[in-house]
């Protein structure tokens, strides 16, 4: 989702989710040991939030202008949820709403999926989902420059010196999806040129995450959490197989990514495959970029098709 992640790759997480929280005393103890100790303060405590939980556009009431100090992130849990605490590695469905502490106005409000403990997500957003029960509403306050840098974010009328109020509704943590072997109505794929060519079947796109190994490798098996190097080509079924991004081709460069930082269906398709495999993966919208398109999320509502060559496991 726009504005939330520091990494620019199109494969990054969007509006869908992944792993469920663990249960049992040992799991609970382990997750709590990995929690960052976020403290509330005068700024975050001063914010009153109203509006339906889990819906975009909540109202945050505070006396503007609010002030926040650099490196002084505050967090206040305004409503405790009834679900299990989120744990490190969980991918959490949330509604993220950002308010400008200088003007009091809402800058954005949208659905996002964030990973607990993911250092590639700004801490100000990560703090809203970390080690809190699902169903919670959380307020964090932070200096805008700690999120958007010295230039701020002009398109949202955010200056680097502004304080930000971030309201996070921690909606859910969902079960991990498993990819199924693709055996019927598989697209025709040629790997002979500089980049794959794909011919879609004259059928509706699949409803499940499916994979088919096109070329077999003999390297190590990709596991959840691995950092891998891949070449990939991404297409959309609804646009007659139009390519939206790829690293194949004469000028392409392989991409490095973590299986915990990509959309759910992509992770399901590569985990369990081997280094050297070239695999075809199809991903329904709910396991890709969400079921609805939005500004900055043109892949929302579309079924994705990837050809992925697994080059190496890097960790």
N, C-alpha and C positions, 0 to 999 in steps of 0.2 A: 504494500500500500504506500502511497506517496507520503513523504515527510517522516515516516516512522523508522525506516531502515537506513543504515549507513552504506550498505552495499548496493550497487546499481543494477546488478544482473537481473534479467527478467525472471529467472527461475526462483527468486526469493519468495518467501512465504507471503500469502495474501489472506484471503478471507475464509480459509478452511482450517481444519485442525487435525490433531494426531493423537498422541499417546495419552492414556488414562493415568490418573494418579495411582500410585501403589497403595496397598493397604497393609495393615499389620503394624505392630509396635516397632519392629526393626526398620521398616521403610519410613515410618513417621519420624523416628529418631534421626535417620540418615538425612532426610529432607530438611529437617530443622537445623541440623548442623551446617548445612550449606546455605542457610538464609543470611542475607545481608541485614544488618540491624539499622533499619530506617527509622528515624525519629520524627515525631510530629513537632510543630512549632507554631509560633504566632501567625505566620502567613497561611499555612495550610489549614490551621484550626479555624481561621476567620471565615472560611468559605462555606456557604450553605448551598446545598444542591437539591433541586427539585426536578420532577419529570419522571416518566415511566422508565423503570430499570430495563436495560437491554435495548433501548430505542435511541436512535440518533437524536441530537438536538435537546439535551437536557439544559436546564437553566442553572447557572452558577451565580450566586449573589454574594458580592463583596464590595467593599468601599475602594474604589479606584482613585488614585493609582496605588496598587500594592507594590511592595519592594521585596526583592530577593537578593541575597548576597551570592557572589560567586562561590562555587563549591559548597553551597549550603542547601542541598536538596532536602526538602521536608515531605513527609508522607503522613496523612491522616486517613484512617479507615472510618468513613462516616457511617457506613452500614455494613455489619458483618453478615456474610452469607451463611447458608446452612449446609453447603457442600463440603467435600474434603478439601484440605489445604493443597494448593498447587505445589508441585515439587520440581526440582531441577530437571530440565529436559522436557517438561510438559509443554505442549503447544496449546496456547490458550486463546479461545475466541473471546474477543473483547470489543466493546464500543469505546473508542478513544475520542474525547472532546477536548479541544485546546482553546483556552480563553486568554486574551491579552490582558495582563494585569494593569497596563497603563490605561486602556480604553474601557475595559470591562466587557468588550465584545467577544463573541465566539469567533475563532479563526477557522476552525474546522471541526467536524464531527462525523466519524465514519467507522465502519467495522474493520477490524484488523485481526490478524493472528500473530501473536508474539510468543517467543520461546523463553521460558523461565531460565535465567542464567546465561542467555545468549549475549556475549560481549559485542556482537555486531549490531545490537539494538541499543539506541541511546538509553543511558541509565534512567533518565527521567521517565521514559515510557515503561522500561522494564520494572521499575519500582512499583508500578501500579498493579502488576500481576504476580509479584513474587511472594510465595509463602502466605497467601491469603485464601480463605475459603471461597469456592466458587459461589457466585451469587452476591459477592461483596461489591460495594461502591467505594472507590478510593480516590482521594484528592492528593495530588503532588504539586509542589511549587518549586520552581527552578528559574534561574536566570536564563534568558533567551539565548545568550551567547554560548551557554553550555550545551545547547541543542543545535542551534543554527549557525554558530560561529560568529566571527566579528562583523559579518555583513548582515546578520539577521535574515529575515525572509520577507523581502519587499512585497511579493505578490499577496502575502497575507497581512500586510501592514504591521509586521513585527520587526522592531528594532533590536539590535544586540543588547541594548541597555534595559529593555523591557523585562518585567517578570512574566512568567507564564504560569497559568493554572491549568493542570491537566486532570480531567475527570475520567476515571477508568471504571467501566462496568465489567466485572469479571464474569462473563456469561457462562462458559462451559469449557470442559476438557473432554475430548471425544476419544473413542477407541481408535487404535491404529488400523488402517485399512490394509488388506493383503491383496497383492496382485495375483490374478489367475492366469493360467496358460491360455494363450490366444490360439484357438483351433478352428474357428469358423469365420468366414467373411474377412479374412486377413488381407490388408492392402498388398499390392505387388510392389516390391522394393528392389531397386538395382543399386549396387554399391560399386559399379565399375568406373564411374567418372570421378571428378574432383569432389563432387558432393552427391549425396543420395538423391535418387529420383523415386517418387512415390505415386502410385495410381490407386486412388480410393475405390472401394467397391461401391456399387449402386445400392447401398443399404443405409439405414439409419445408423448413426454412430452408436457404439456399444454403451451400455449402461454401467459397466463395471470397469475397474482398472485392470487392463489386460497387458500381457507381455508376450513377445515371441523372440527367441534368440535367433538372429539372422546369420551370425558367424560366431563360432565357439572359440573362446580363449582357454588357456590352461594355467592362468595365474591364480592368485589368491582370491578368495571370495569376499565381496563387499559386505560389510556389517553395518548395522545402524550406528551412527555417530562417526563413521569414517570420513576423513577428508579425501576426496578423490579428484583426479584429473580426467576430464572427458572432452570429447568432441560431441556436439549435439546439433540437431536440426529440429526446430519446432514448427509445426503446422497447425491449422485449425480446420476441422471438418466442415464447419458451417460456411467457410469461405472457399469451398472446393479445394481444400488442401493447400491454401496459400501459406508460404513460409513467412513467419513473423520474426524469427531470429535464428542464426546458426553460427557455428564456429568452423564448419567445413568450408572448403574452397581454397583457392590459391592464396588468398590474403588472410585466411582465418587463423586464429590462435586458440589452442585448447583452453578450457576454462577449469579453474580450481573451485571446488565447492564442498561444503559439508552436507552430508545426507540429513543432518538435523536442521538445515537452514533453507531447504527447498520445499516446494509445494508437496503436499501429502502424497499425491499420486506418483510424482517423480521419484520420491524416496522409495515407495513400494515397488516401483519397477526396476530400480537398480540394486536394492539390497537383495543379496542372495545370488547375484550374478558374479561372474569372474572377470578378472583383469584380462583384457583381450577380447571379451565378448562385444559384439555389436547387437543391440537389442532394440526392438520396436515396442513402444509403449503408448497406449491410449489412455487418456485421463478425462473422465466426465467432469463437468464444470464444478460440481460440489467438492471434488478432490483436487481441483486446480486453483482457479482464481475466483471462485464463488459463482453463484447462480445469476448474478445481475451485474451488468456493466456499470461503471461509474467513471467520473472524471479521473484520469490517471490510471484507470484499470480497464482498458479496452478489451482485455481477454476474459473479463467476467462474462459468464453465461455461455462460454464456448467450450466445446470438447477439443482437447489438445491431442496432438499426435507427435511423438518424438522418435527420432532415430538417434540412438546414443551409442557411441564407441567408448568403452571404458579403458582409458589409457594406463592409469596407475592408481594405486592406493598410496596416499601420502602420509597417513598417520594411522 
